[in-house]
Amino acid sequence: MLPDIDEILDRAHVVALPMAVRFRGVDTREALLIEGPAGWGEFSPFLEYDAPESAAWLRAGLEAAFTGLPTPRRTRVEVNATVPAVPADAVADVLARYPGCRVIKVKVAEQGQTLADDIARVQAVRDTIPGAVIRVDANRGWTIGQALEAARSLGPLDYMEQPCDSVEELAALRRELMRSGMFIRIAADESIRRAEDPYRVAELMAADVAVVKVAPLGGVRRVLELAADLRARHMDITVASALDTAVGMNAGLAAVAALPTLTDDDAMDVPPAAAGLATGSLFLEDVAPPREITDGFLSVEAVEPEADRLAALAAPADRRDWWFQRVHEAYRHL
């Protein structure tokens, strides 16, 4: 049963968080937070998303606020560090913000940069953290040929995240890597934006890993169902942030905390993959104090917004009205 929309809006707070770096063309991240009977939920689809796409984000926020998050299986989860497309000599300073992280995601294929820049950045990670497990994220920036060249130059890698634009290109690249004897996994991120997308990726055998985000997929329980389905199709899962506030991050951490532990061929328990949830440093201010990374892990304990932060970060009245209208439009598609 869906809560009444008037009740949702009565419980809503619209905030505008200043960002440390420009992301997706914005300097301020707006979000509508819902103080529900079961906890806090977040509704923050990106501004370009239409009402049908935004409905999944609303469903995720309502799940957290009115149903509650699943019982965790673990009290902390491993997270990856993220290195933006910075010069190689800035990498050590970036990594210092992620104490103990051994899995590092490095942004590559940045417009205006070259493969040589990517090679230098990845090498700087290896020099700073010997033995680091490295993922590279191209954000659809390469052709198949460029991705193959990058794989030869950057490996060994845990995986290449969204190296090419389309699902078909990912499938072709994955085949070429196997034919070339390069054992580098492919992860699909941008190709997974709606609930049916992961299954298409699996059907075309286009990726080894699905990067999943709670809000775009409609909630924590939906992510857990999807994870079970994809693992049955021999795809692994990495849970990541959709530029969530501290409230939305509760749901991401809850998803990882509730994933079942797998058993490998040697009968060893394998915890979930390091999650892309250490993104709090992207914000200059948030509605709750920053979560601390300890030995590469984050606690899964839910945090609540602080009243003074909600007040200080409240969006202007016209933006509040805009977000309320957006809830109305998305609600019609639930």
N, C-alpha and C positions, 0 to 999 in steps of 0.2 A: 504494500500500500504506500503510495506516495504521500508525503506530507502536503498539506494545503500550501499553495504558493504564498498566501498572505503570511502564514507562519514562517516560511522560509525567509521572507524579506524582513519580517519583524526581528529576526535573529541575525540579520546580516550586518557586516561591517565592510566597507570598501576602503582599501588602503592603496597607497602609492609608494613603492619602495625605490629609493634612489639606487642606481647600480654603479658598481665600481668600474665596470667597462661597458661600452655600448654593445648590445646584444640584440640580434634580430631587428636592427634598425631603431631600437628604443634605448633611452637613457633611464627610463622609469618603468618599473614593473608594477602594473595594477592587478589587484586581485580582490575578489569578493569572498570574505570569510564568513562562515556560518557557525554560530555558537549553538549547537544542538543538544538535545537531552543525552546523547551518547558520547559527545565529544565535539571537537572542532573539525569542520570540513572546509574545503577550498574549492572555489569555482574561478578558474583563471585561464580560459582558452585564449590563445593568442589573438590579437585584434583582427587578423585577416580570416579567422575561422567563421564559417557560416553557422546558422542555427542548428542544422542537423549534426554537424561535427561537434558543436559545442555541447550538445545534449549529453554526450558521453562524459564530458568533464563535469557537468552538473550531477549526473548520476553518481560519479565518484565522490563528489563533495557531500551529497545527501547520504551515501552509505556511511561515510565517516561520522557525520553529524547525527544521524538519526538511527542507524543500525549499530554502528560501532565497528571497530577493527577486529580481525580474527585473533585468536589466542596465539601468542608467539611460541615458536619452538626453540628460540635462542634469544639471549639477552643483548647480543651485539652482532654487528655484521661488518665484514671487511669491505672497504671502499677503495676505489682507485683515485689516484691523483690525476689532475688534468693540466696539461701543459699547453697553453695557447700557442698561436703561431708567432712566438717571440724569437728574437735573435738567440743564437746558441749561448752567448755569454750571459743571458738572463735566465737560463733554465735552472741553475742551482738556486737562485732566489725564489723562483716559483715553487720548486719542490720543497723548500723549507717550510712552506705553509701546510704541508701534508705529512706531519711527523709519523714515521713508521710505515708509510705506504710502500708496498713492494710492487704493486700493479700500477702502471703509469699509462694514461691515455694521452697521446701526443697528436695535436692538430696538425694536419698536413694539407697539401694542395691548396694553400691560401692564394687567393687571387693576387697577382703581382709578385709572387715568389716563385722559386724554382725548386726542382727536385734536390739540387745541391743544398738549398736552405733546409729542406726536410731532413736530408742525411745528416747535416751538421747538428740539427736540433735533437734528433734521435741519438746520435753519438754522445751528445752532451748529457743526455739522461743516463746512458750506460756508464759514462765517466763518473757521474755524480752518485749513482746507485748501482754498483756492480751487481750483476745478477738480476736486475729488475725485469719483470715480465711486462713487455711493451705491447700496447695496442695503438694503432694509428687510425685516426678518424679523418677521412677525406671529404665528408659531407657532399658526396656525389661529384667531386671535382675532377675525376680522371676519366679518360676513355679506357677501354679494355687494354689497349696497348700501353698506355701510360701506367696503368695499375700493375701490369706485368713487370714493367721496367722498375717500378718502385718496389715491388716485392723482391726482386733480385738484389736491389741496393739496400733495402732497409732491414731485411730479415736477419735473424729469426724473430718472428712476431707471434704474439698470442693470437691476434686476428687483425684483419683490415676491416674497419667499420665503414659501411656504405661507400666503397671506393668508386662506384659508378652510379649513374642516375636510375636506371630502370631495373626491375626485377629480372628481365630477360638478360640484360648485360651482366648482372651479378651471376646468373646461372652460367653464362658463357665463360666468364672469368674464372669461376670455380672449376669448370672443366679444364680450362687451359692450365691452371695452376697444377692440377693433378697430372695432366699429361706431361708437364715440364718437371715433375718430381719435386715440386715445392709444396711442402706440407704447411701451408698457411691457411688458416680458417678465414671464412668470410662471415661478417656480421651484417645483418640488415637492420637499419635504423629508420631513416626517412621512408623506406619502403613499407614500414609498419606504422600506419597512422590511423587506421580504422580497424574495427574488430575483425573483419574478414581478411585483412591483408596478411597476417601471419600464415594463414592456411595456404594462400596462394604462393607465398614464398616457399613453404614446405613442399607443396605439390610440384613446383618447378625445380626442386632441389637447388635453390638459388643461394642458400646460406647454411652455415653450420651453427650460427648463433642468432638468436632474435633479441634485439635490444628493445625492451618493453617498458612502457611508462604508464603508471597507474591511471592518471587522469584521462589521457586520450583513449584508453581502452575501457573506461567505465567503472573502475573501482578495483580494490584489492582482490576481492573474490573472483572477479573476472580474470585478473592476471594469474591467479592460482590455477583456475581451470585451464587457461591458455597454456600455462607452463606444463601442466600434465599432458595436454594434447600434443604439444610440440616435442616434449621429451620422448613421447611414444613414437614420434616420427624422427627421432635421433637428432633433434636440434636442442642446443643448450640455450640457457636464458641468462641475460644480464639485465637487471632492473636498473633504470636510470631516471634522472630527474627531468621534468618538463619545465625547468626554470621555476620550481616550486618555492613558495615561501616556507618558513619554518612549519606552518600548519600542513601544507601539502607534503612536506618531507616526512611527516609522521606516517602518512599512508605508504610512501615508498619504502621506508624502513620496515613498516609492518608487513609489507608484501615479502620482502626478503626473509624477514624473521619467521614467516609462516611457511616458507617453501620446505618441502621434505628434504631430508638428507639422502643423497644417492649412495649406492654402493657400487664400486668399480669392479673390474674383472678380477682384482686381487682381494676382493672382499673387504676393501678399506672404505670407510665412510668418507664421502666427498661433500664438503659444505658448498653452499651456493657460490657462484662466481662473484668476485669482487664487484660491488655495485657502483654505478656512477651517481652517487648520492652525496658526495662531498662538495656541494656547489654553493654552500653558504657564503663563501668568500666573494661570490659574484655581486653580492649586495653590500652597499655601504651601511644600510640600516635594515633591520628585520623586525618582525613583531615579537620575537622572543630572542633571548641571548644566544650567541652562536654556540652550536654544538662543538664540543672538543673532540678532535681526532686523537685517539690513544693507541699507539702501536699499530696504526693503520686501520683501526676499527672505530665505528660509531655505536653508541648505545641506541637501542631501539625504544627506549622509554619515551613516551609521547610528551611533547612540551605544549604549553598553552600560551597564547598571546598575553602580554602584560598590558594592563589597562592604559598605562601612561604611553606605551609605545603605540597602541591602537589610536590613541588621541593624537599623538604627534604626527603619525603617518597617515591620518585620515585624508582621503581624496577630496577634492573640491566638490561642492554640491552638484554641479553639472555632470561630473564624471560618475558620482554616485547614482544619479538618475539614469545615466547611460547604462551602467551595469545592471541596475534593476530592470530596465527594459530588456536587456540581453537575457536575464534569467527568464522573463516572461516568454521570450521567443524560443529559448532552448527547452523550456518546460513543456511546450506543446508537442515536442518530438520525443518525449520519454514514453 
